[in-house]
Amino acid sequence: MIYALVGLRGSIALLLKFAILGATDALLIWIISVALGKNSIILAVVLIAATAALNITYLVKGAVPLKFLIVGILFFSIFVVTPTGYTIIMSGFNYKTGNEIDKPSAIAGVLANGLSTDESGTAYDMFLGKTPSGQWAAILEDQVNHSVVFATTDGVQPIGESEITRNSDGIITAANGIKQLSQDEQATADSEITALRFPLGDNYFASPQGAEVALRMTQVMSYDKTSDTFTNSQTGEVFVDNGKGNFANKADLTQVLDPGWRSFSAFDNYKQLIMDKKVRDPFIGVFVWTIAFAFLSVGTTFAVGMLLALALQNQLRFRRFYRGFLILPYAIPSFMSILIWRGLFNKDYGAINHLLHTHIGWFDGPWTARAAVILVNLWLGFPYMYLISSGALQSIPSELEEAASIDGATGKQAFIAVKLPLLVQILGPLLISSFAYNFNNFNIIYLLTGGGPTDESTGAIAGATDILISYAYKTAFGSTFQNLGLSSAISMMMFFIVGTLSMYTLKKSRVLETL
Amino acid sequence: MSNTVGVRNLWRHVLALILVFFTAFPIYVVIMTSLDPTGGIASDSWLPVKFSFSNYTKLFTDPRIPYLSWMRNSLIIASATAVTSVMIGAASAFAFSRMRFKGRKIGLQALLLVQVFPSFLSLSAIYVIMERIYLVVPALGLGSIWGLYLIYIGGAMGINAWLLKGFLDTIPMELDESARIDGASVPQIYWLIFFPLASPVLAVTAVLSFIGTFNEFVLASLFLQDVDKRTVAVGLQQFVGGQYEQVWGPFAAGSIIASIPLVIIFLSMQRYIIGGLTAGAIKG
């Protein structure tokens, strides 16, 4: 009976399988149809591929390993591999604030920015809608002289006051030949509306600013496809592609047009990290502190954890209490402990200043902030080190120590000469992965100090306690300037360092050989 | 004799007691702060000036602090992620451990390498994906806990497959061979032999995944913008982002309540979790 149910051979199991697969298919197909309806082609294609993969895997006989892996592979590819690949690719692009879009969008953006209103800044109140044939149309009422015209994308024609209806405030509420859009239609057509141009003659046109107002404008900046240049018809200036993701004035290359695009820059981001003094100096500072932080974190937590393990390895009064109580920091959610510590270090209200009867801004000075980070990390990390150390201590045969003491070594000597090297050998891989973990320990920096304090005189975003990962985060998602390209390059360097370390550890622990 | 043992043990007690005070310090302050309605301990005494549970009741009554929603969101998302990621991880680990197929070795190495990549730096790419999903199915995209759940599940295979494969490798091959001779199919071997055998390890993996998700902060803070859709981690963090002194009391109360389930889970499964740690976990 139970074999029939679980074995995926009996009829019940088969039914169950088809029910689950069918329900999943139904859900996916529904999402695909919605996606197609909303013109989200990429999503639809990805989901169609996923649906096909699922059904082929589970309906076709054979390929048993894939039946176990496919769900994981699908999620992993969509949410991990794709974004990671994207980040790696972006490290080769000049992708930063002002250069976020692709080139065609940037050209469209420059064209849109290259508009100029007429000299008197003529504006219209607009009653926007569609003609019965589905064409965009509007009644434009000059805000100054209140003349009214009927405008389509083909041009304007006069319209009599008798054909429009106004409310008591004089605002047009209806017009013959125009059906106003509903709120929903308006919201979805937002970008279409702002791109509308109602020609007014003399190279001028009415450009909607939202759904109710339009401005009389003319195109000053024009783009020439064959030479890939922009020309300003008023000043005669010519702008050329500067190869760095912007159109720049031919006469003065420092003058660039907004927006730019994310251009391929090969190794420029990496070069900046090494060559450009403005980027390199903070980077090196952060890099050095990251290494120091990771070493100090592992060193202090391991020292305290190991000492504790030694202290508690033999029968001792209250040992159970010590053990139980001292692993609490490991059990409490770490984000919370960090926030609590942040409160304790608060200058005006914190318990630490209260305890010491001082009034120190711990996070205001670079060295006190760094010390605070190490101290808090010690609190968070020593229980883990204690746990693994005491595990390792138990695995070392006591004969070794006895042999050493017979040879005349004191307890201390025996420990340092015999046990410690063995312990480090046993714990080596764990210490290295702990190093790698702290190397990327974003939470403690971000939640405790936010990377600060920063040097306000230089305006650099890197703070005294920033480690590479928090620096990369700030570089990519900072509040004023975002440089995703540079951030990706920093990520790649971290990836390289941590990846090498991990590979080394795995080689040592022989995991890869037994694959 | 007993005296010398006492003296020899003295340093052990001294060290342990120093660490007990070190460990207890923030915990004590938080508990006292949570019980002090004035919301601070910047007075001369180390005991609350007044004593009341008003900080706790505030959490559940103040409409600006949807603490219950935060807790519910965190518990839902952490449980769902734990269960799903263990299912995915176990199935993947089974395939990697018991079957030989093309691409197996490369697949395992790729899982590991991608895992080493500081993944949340691909945030902006994940953001774009979630935005696309949001436009089609709002319930699974940006701003919803189920969208966040999808992202967490994405990483599940990488983390858990390796962890669980290590354990499955220790189950002797003879076991499945004899089952196969008895006529069991692969799914039968998986569900009837491996699943029960691995259930303690699966439980530990689930607990670790639960704790990890509960603690996750970066993705959650980026994706959950609505105040009542936040997780506890994001809610409490943004809570202290403002006027520290004013909300320190409710924050302390909130963190105590949020910690309790995790501390209980951790302590009750302590033995298994520690076993998993010392078995040479890849991540520290």
Chai-1 contact restraints between the chains, C-beta under 6 A:
chainA,res_idxA,chainB,res_idxB,connection_type,confidence,min_distance_angstrom,max_distance_angstrom,comment,restraint_id
A,V6,B,W191,contact,1.0,0.0,6.0,A-B,restraint_1
A,G7,B,S185,contact,1.0,0.0,6.0,A-B,restraint_2
A,G7,B,Q188,contact,1.0,0.0,6.0,A-B,restraint_3
A,L8,B,P187,contact,1.0,0.0,6.0,A-B,restraint_4
A,I31,B,V137,contact,1.0,0.0,6.0,A-B,restraint_5
A,V34,B,V136,contact,1.0,0.0,6.0,A-B,restraint_6
A,A35,B,V136,contact,1.0,0.0,6.0,A-B,restraint_7
A,K38,B,V136,contact,1.0,0.0,6.0,A-B,restraint_8
A,S40,B,V136,contact,1.0,0.0,6.0,A-B,restraint_9
A,L43,B,R132,contact,1.0,0.0,6.0,A-B,restraint_10
A,L43,B,V136,contact,1.0,0.0,6.0,A-B,restraint_11
A,V64,B,V186,contact,1.0,0.0,6.0,A-B,restraint_12
A,P65,B,A95,contact,1.0,0.0,6.0,A-B,restraint_13
A,P65,B,M99,contact,1.0,0.0,6.0,A-B,restraint_14
A,P65,B,F101,contact,1.0,0.0,6.0,A-B,restraint_15
A,F68,B,A91,contact,1.0,0.0,6.0,A-B,restraint_16
A,F68,B,F94,contact,1.0,0.0,6.0,A-B,restraint_17
A,F68,B,A95,contact,1.0,0.0,6.0,A-B,restraint_18
A,L69,B,S92,contact,1.0,0.0,6.0,A-B,restraint_19
A,L69,B,A95,contact,1.0,0.0,6.0,A-B,restraint_20
A,V71,B,I88,contact,1.0,0.0,6.0,A-B,restraint_21
A,G72,B,I88,contact,1.0,0.0,6.0,A-B,restraint_22
A,G72,B,S92,contact,1.0,0.0,6.0,A-B,restraint_23
A,G72,B,M157,contact,1.0,0.0,6.0,A-B,restraint_24
A,F75,B,I153,contact,1.0,0.0,6.0,A-B,restraint_25
A,F75,B,G154,contact,1.0,0.0,6.0,A-B,restraint_26
A,F76,B,M157,contact,1.0,0.0,6.0,A-B,restraint_27
A,F79,B,I151,contact,1.0,0.0,6.0,A-B,restraint_28
A,F79,B,G154,contact,1.0,0.0,6.0,A-B,restraint_29
A,V80,B,V114,contact,1.0,0.0,6.0,A-B,restraint_30
A,V80,B,G154,contact,1.0,0.0,6.0,A-B,restraint_31
A,V80,B,G155,contact,1.0,0.0,6.0,A-B,restraint_32
A,P83,B,S122,contact,1.0,0.0,6.0,A-B,restraint_33
A,P83,B,A125,contact,1.0,0.0,6.0,A-B,restraint_34
A,P83,B,I126,contact,1.0,0.0,6.0,A-B,restraint_35
A,T84,B,V114,contact,1.0,0.0,6.0,A-B,restraint_36
A,T84,B,F117,contact,1.0,0.0,6.0,A-B,restraint_37
A,T84,B,S122,contact,1.0,0.0,6.0,A-B,restraint_38
A,Y86,B,A125,contact,1.0,0.0,6.0,A-B,restraint_39
A,T87,B,L121,contact,1.0,0.0,6.0,A-B,restraint_40
A,T87,B,S122,contact,1.0,0.0,6.0,A-B,restraint_41
A,A311,B,R12,contact,1.0,0.0,6.0,A-B,restraint_42
A,A311,B,L15,contact,1.0,0.0,6.0,A-B,restraint_43
A,A311,B,A16,contact,1.0,0.0,6.0,A-B,restraint_44
A,L316,B,R12,contact,1.0,0.0,6.0,A-B,restraint_45
A,Y322,B,A16,contact,1.0,0.0,6.0,A-B,restraint_46
A,F325,B,V20,contact,1.0,0.0,6.0,A-B,restraint_47
A,L326,B,L19,contact,1.0,0.0,6.0,A-B,restraint_48
A,L326,B,T23,contact,1.0,0.0,6.0,A-B,restraint_49
A,L328,B,T23,contact,1.0,0.0,6.0,A-B,restraint_50
A,P329,B,T23,contact,1.0,0.0,6.0,A-B,restraint_51
A,A331,B,V263,contact,1.0,0.0,6.0,A-B,restraint_52
A,A331,B,F266,contact,1.0,0.0,6.0,A-B,restraint_53
A,I332,B,S259,contact,1.0,0.0,6.0,A-B,restraint_54
A,P333,B,F214,contact,1.0,0.0,6.0,A-B,restraint_55
A,P333,B,N215,contact,1.0,0.0,6.0,A-B,restraint_56
A,P333,B,S259,contact,1.0,0.0,6.0,A-B,restraint_57
A,P333,B,L262,contact,1.0,0.0,6.0,A-B,restraint_58
A,S334,B,N215,contact,1.0,0.0,6.0,A-B,restraint_59
A,F335,B,N215,contact,1.0,0.0,6.0,A-B,restraint_60
A,F335,B,F217,contact,1.0,0.0,6.0,A-B,restraint_61
A,F335,B,A233,contact,1.0,0.0,6.0,A-B,restraint_62
A,M336,B,S255,contact,1.0,0.0,6.0,A-B,restraint_63
A,M336,B,S259,contact,1.0,0.0,6.0,A-B,restraint_64
A,L339,B,V240,contact,1.0,0.0,6.0,A-B,restraint_65
A,I340,B,P26,contact,1.0,0.0,6.0,A-B,restraint_66
A,I340,B,V30,contact,1.0,0.0,6.0,A-B,restraint_67
A,L344,B,P26,contact,1.0,0.0,6.0,A-B,restraint_68
A,Y349,B,G40,contact,1.0,0.0,6.0,A-B,restraint_69
A,Y349,B,A42,contact,1.0,0.0,6.0,A-B,restraint_70
A,Y349,B,E245,contact,1.0,0.0,6.0,A-B,restraint_71
A,A351,B,V29,contact,1.0,0.0,6.0,A-B,restraint_72
A,L387,B,I274,contact,1.0,0.0,6.0,A-B,restraint_73
A,I388,B,T278,contact,1.0,0.0,6.0,A-B,restraint_74
A,G391,B,T278,contact,1.0,0.0,6.0,A-B,restraint_75
A,S433,B,G284,contact,1.0,0.0,6.0,A-B,restraint_76
A,S434,B,G284,contact,1.0,0.0,6.0,A-B,restraint_77
A,Y437,B,G284,contact,1.0,0.0,6.0,A-B,restraint_78
A,N440,B,P118,contact,1.0,0.0,6.0,A-B,restraint_79
A,I469,B,P118,contact,1.0,0.0,6.0,A-B,restraint_80
A,A472,B,L121,contact,1.0,0.0,6.0,A-B,restraint_81
A,L484,B,S124,contact,1.0,0.0,6.0,A-B,restraint_82
A,S491,B,P118,contact,1.0,0.0,6.0,A-B,restraint_83
A,S491,B,L121,contact,1.0,0.0,6.0,A-B,restraint_84
A,M494,B,P118,contact,1.0,0.0,6.0,A-B,restraint_85
A,F495,B,F117,contact,1.0,0.0,6.0,A-B,restraint_86
A,V498,B,V116,contact,1.0,0.0,6.0,A-B,restraint_87
A,G499,B,V116,contact,1.0,0.0,6.0,A-B,restraint_88
A,S502,B,V116,contact,1.0,0.0,6.0,A-B,restraint_89
A,L515,B,K105,contact,1.0,0.0,6.0,A-B,restraint_90
